Amino acid sequence: MLELLPLVKPLHVLVAIASGAGFALRGVWMLRGSALLRARIVRVLPHLIDTVLLASGVFLAVSMQLSPAAHPWLAAKLLLLLAYIAAGMLALRHGRSRRVRAAALLVALGCYALILASAVTHRPLGLPSL
């Protein structure tokens, strides 16, 4: 499995960027009330991208023997992922008003930024140790 790491890690980074960019774009469309949000490709493609993202992340963690219990930055990423998903659902589907959806969009994008920071620095929330 380790021989696949040089292929899977760049794939994981690529789909992480695609996932975040796609979410941000859909957030803009939501704020504008765009009909593009109802397009079939816009409803299906994010699920495909996120499935590849999750599968590649699990593959990397298992291959590199990374455990959230032993690596606080990974635990932080997983908790932030849950917050990102919840805020994203509120932003794109379940928010009762445009104001609630806009606030949830900002929270979700903030979670996404912290996930990236944790991934790059291997520190919880991407913060330097004090």
Summary of the structure (lengths in Angstrom):
residues: 130
radius of gyration: 15.7
end to end distance: 36.1
largest distance: 48.8
contacts: 358
relative contact order: 0.13
helix: 84%
strand: 0%
